[in-house]
Structures are given as structure tokens and as C-alpha cells.
Amino acid sequence: MKPGPEAALFAQHNARLRPPLTVREIPEARGSAAEVRRREGAALLDALPAGALAVALDLGGHAPDSEGLAELLGRWEASGKALAFIIGGAEGLDPAVQARADQRLSLGPMTWPHFLVRGLLAEQLYRAQAIRTGHPYHRAWRP
């Protein structure tokens, strides 16, 4: 990530995660929207660790509340598989990536740029860990 507020947001929450996330970026592809999705999709699939539980961040995915994400995270961790969160680029995720994903997760109905999604995801994963451990970071009483 390039230095800036988006990188700082990710770093702030990632530093709190146990274990912290490892980010593996792929190069941006060029061409038509379909070609970009195909090329980036192939690169994303190549980057997935073997046997990982793949969670694709996708607008059409399941959109749990924070407590629901904490429950999902517990189930995913209990699987014993490494977790791999997949964030697509500007053209979205290729159908092959969506088909490979074990889970599809949405951060809500709005579209977010990938560099912001990293920070949002890291914060929500930290919040989920806090919920699961009873840490006061998450205030359940708030609507």
C-alpha cells in the first residue's frame, strides 16, 4: 500500500489483530473490464494459499452485523484452515474467484474502493475478536 490515511487506517487496526493480517497485493491488470476481471481473478486464485478457507469480499455476499461476524469468524477459525480474505479491484471479482470462495462477505450495500476495504475489514476483524474475548472495544448497547 502507498503511504497515506488508508494505509494508516489499516495499520492501526491490523496492529491490534492476533495474529495480524498479511497482505499480498497483485498487480493491476489492464484491458477491458472483462479482461481485467479475468487477469486479476487468475492472479488472486494463484495467490491463495493451498487449502485456505477463502472469504471473498463481495457486494452480493452475506452482510452480518458485528456480532454475526464474530460468530462467523469463530466458525471459520474452528475449521482449522488458514483464512484468506479476497478483495477485488475496481472491476470486481471474476466469476472464477467467486466460485472458488468458500464464503462471500459484504461490508454493506455501498461500493467501497479496495484500499478502504482493507482498513474496514481489519477494523471489523478486530471488533469481532474484541466481541469474542469480552473486550470493551465493541459497545453492544449502541444501535
C-alpha positions in Angstrom: 0.0 0.0 0.0 1.1 3.5 -0.7 1.6 5.6 2.4 -1.4 7.7 3.4 -4.5 7.7 5.5 -5.8 4.5 4.0 -2.6 2.7 4.9 -2.6 4.2 8.4 -6.2 3.1 9.0 -5.3 -0.5 8.0 -2.0 -0.4 10.1 -3.8 0.9 13.2 -6.3 -2.0 13.3 -4.0 -4.7 11.9 -1.5 -4.0 14.7 -4.3 -4.9 17.2 -5.2 -8.2 15.5 -3.9 -11.5 16.8 -2.5 -12.7 14.6 -2.2 -9.7 12.3 -3.2 -9.9 8.7 -0.6 -10.4 6.0 -1.4 -8.5 2.8 -0.5 -9.9 -0.6 -1.1 -7.5 -3.4 -1.4 -8.4 -7.1 -0.6 -6.0 -9.9 -3.4 -4.1 -11.5 -4.4 -5.6 -14.9 -5.1 -3.6 -18.0 -7.6 -4.0 -20.7 -11.4 -4.2 -21.0 -13.4 -4.7 -17.8 -13.9 -8.4 -18.6 -10.2 -8.9 -19.3 -9.2 -7.0 -16.1 -11.5 -9.3 -14.0 -10.2 -12.4 -15.7 -6.5 -11.5 -15.3 -6.9 -10.2 -11.7 -9.0 -13.2 -10.9 -6.4 -15.6 -12.1 -3.7 -13.8 -10.1 -5.9 -13.8 -7.0 -6.5 -17.6 -7.3 -2.8 -18.2 -7.8 -2.1 -16.2 -4.6 -4.4 -18.2 -2.4 -2.7 -20.5 0.0 -3.4 -24.2 -0.7 -6.3 -25.4 1.4 -7.2 -21.9 2.7 -10.8 -21.0 3.6 -11.4 -18.3 1.0 -13.7 -15.4 2.0 -14.5 -13.1 -0.9 -15.4 -9.5 -0.1 -18.4 -9.1 -2.5 -21.3 -6.7 -2.6 -23.7 -9.7 -3.1 -22.3 -11.6 -0.1 -23.7 -12.1 3.4 -23.7 -8.9 5.4 -23.7 -9.8 9.1 -23.8 -7.3 11.9 -20.6 -7.2 14.1 -21.8 -9.9 16.5 -22.7 -12.1 13.5 -19.2 -11.6 12.0 -17.7 -12.5 15.4 -19.7 -15.8 15.3 -18.7 -16.4 11.7 -15.0 -15.7 12.5 -15.2 -18.3 15.3 -16.6 -20.9 12.9 -14.0 -20.1 10.3 -11.2 -20.4 12.8 -12.6 -23.6 14.1 -12.3 -25.1 10.7 -8.5 -25.3 11.2 -7.9 -23.8 7.8 -5.9 -20.7 7.1 -8.2 -17.7 6.4 -7.7 -15.8 3.1 -9.8 -12.7 2.5 -10.1 -11.8 -1.1 -10.6 -8.1 -2.1 -11.2 -7.4 -5.8 -10.1 -4.3 -7.7 -12.2 -1.7 -9.4 -13.8 -4.1 -11.9 -14.9 -6.6 -9.1 -14.2 -10.2 -8.7 -14.1 -12.7 -11.6 -16.8 -15.4 -11.5 -14.0 -18.0 -11.1 -12.9 -16.3 -7.8 -16.5 -16.1 -6.6 -16.9 -19.8 -7.4 -13.7 -20.7 -5.5 -14.7 -18.7 -2.4 -16.0 -20.7 0.5 -17.8 -17.7 1.8 -18.9 -14.3 0.4 -18.9 -11.4 2.8 -20.3 -7.9 2.2 -19.4 -4.8 4.1 -22.8 -3.4 3.2 -24.8 -2.3 0.2 -22.4 0.5 -0.7 -19.4 0.1 -3.0 -16.0 0.7 -1.3 -12.7 1.1 -3.1 -10.3 -1.8 -2.4 -7.8 0.4 -0.5 -10.5 1.4 2.0 -11.9 -2.1 2.3 -8.6 -3.3 3.8 -9.0 -0.8 6.7 -12.7 -1.5 7.1 -12.1 -5.3 7.2 -9.2 -5.0 9.6 -11.3 -2.9 12.0 -14.3 -5.3 11.8 -12.0 -8.3 12.4 -10.5 -6.6 15.4 -14.1 -5.8 16.6 -15.0 -9.4 16.1 -12.0 -10.5 18.2 -13.0 -8.0 20.9 -16.5 -9.3 21.0 -15.3 -12.9 21.3 -13.0 -12.1 24.1 -15.3 -9.7 26.0 -13.0 -6.7 25.4 -14.9 -3.4 25.8 -13.9 -2.0 22.4 -17.3 -3.1 21.0 -20.3 -1.4 22.6 -23.2 -3.7 22.0 -25.7 -1.3 23.5 -25.2 1.2 20.7 -27.6 0.8 17.7 
